[in-house]
């Protein structure tokens, strides 16, 4: 299972570390491995970059501030239009 985490990862931001750790620990409780990838919001401002979201089984909006609100909104819209489960925190 592949999960895209939409956000601008900062190892000094406790909730970012906790998000990654949560998914890592969750994988031990489900029958398949969970692979995660952080995608910076600035890269999702352009439509051709959004196509890579199609390869994920789910999208998680990371907590905290983001470099690009447009990139975040584009990811939300893409997930809704393509029936990809989305979780916003």
Protein Blocks (a to p, Z undefined) as FASTA:
>chain_A
ZZddeddddfklmklmmmmmmmmmmmmmpcbdcddddddfklmmpfklmmmmmmpcbdcd
dedjdfblklmmmmmmmmmmnopacddZZ
